[in-house]
Amino acid sequence: MRRSLYFVKWFFSLTNLNTKRGKEANKKNIVKYYKWYTEEKEKLYPTSFKVDFEGEPYEGACYYRITRCPICTYTKKLGVHELMPLFCELDELMISLQHGVLHRKGTIANGADFCDYFITGDRE
């Protein structure tokens, strides 16, 4: 998976999380999904990712939480949940390709109630 991401690193590098524009683009994608996933959509897709913005550590930072992860649910169903932390590590790689750093306290895969995403530029 890691090697595969390097083949498309050009796509991720289009976003530079050290710039105001890059931070806004990153947050825009998350907010777009958050607004799209209404109560009606949750009825249609009850196992999809669930995102919120509770507990923002710094005002203006790119911060969000995933409180439901369908990938974790699926790996548990298949009996291969021990592989899930490897998938979570890819988040750090994808963000680093965007010139960012992921500061994380926990993941659902490692037993936390949510996956926290606090992202800064790699020059901050």
HUTA-V330896 format. One record per run of one state. SS is the DSSP state (a for helix, b for strand, c for the rest). FROM is the first residue (numbers start at 0). LEN is the number of residues. If there is no record, write none. Layout:
SS_FROM_LEN + SS_FROM_LEN
This chain:
c_0_1 + a_1_6 + c_7_1 + a_8_4 + c_12_7 + a_19_17 + c_36_2 + a_38_6 + c_44_5 + b_49_3 + c_52_9 + b_61_7 + c_68_1 + a_69_9 + c_78_2 + a_80_17 + c_97_2 + b_99_4 + c_103_4 + a_107_3 + c_110_4 + b_114_7 + c_121_3
